[in-house]
Amino acid sequence: VKAAEAMASMAHEAPGFACHHLLIEGESGGGDELKLLSALDVVRGMECALTPRSPAACSGKELAHIHQVAQMTACMAMKDLRQVVQLEAESKLGEAFRVLRERRQNCALVMDRHGS
């Protein structure tokens, strides 16, 4: 939950910026144990915490936050298709990189001429 909160706060501090990775320090706090978490790692951890008898199962306030997030609608957290960068399959990578940089995105929906 702390990782998800950190990613969300970074996105709020710099509108249009998407944080997809987070460097975290291990439990000891001495800087000797660093880990790189992706947004997918955070989702997997939250999903696992909701699974009964999971080794990652949470309790108390943290679990209540995860349950609250799980009840949110997709449109509250995910982009509408109109906001996603869309490229034709024949687009050159240079053009794709330019559009991604300009739109401050890290992925694009690629479609052929028939829209699939």
Helices and strands as residue ranges (DSSP letters): H 2-13, E 21-25, E 34-38, H 39-49, H 60-70, H 74-77, G 81-83, E 85-88, H 93-103, E 108-111
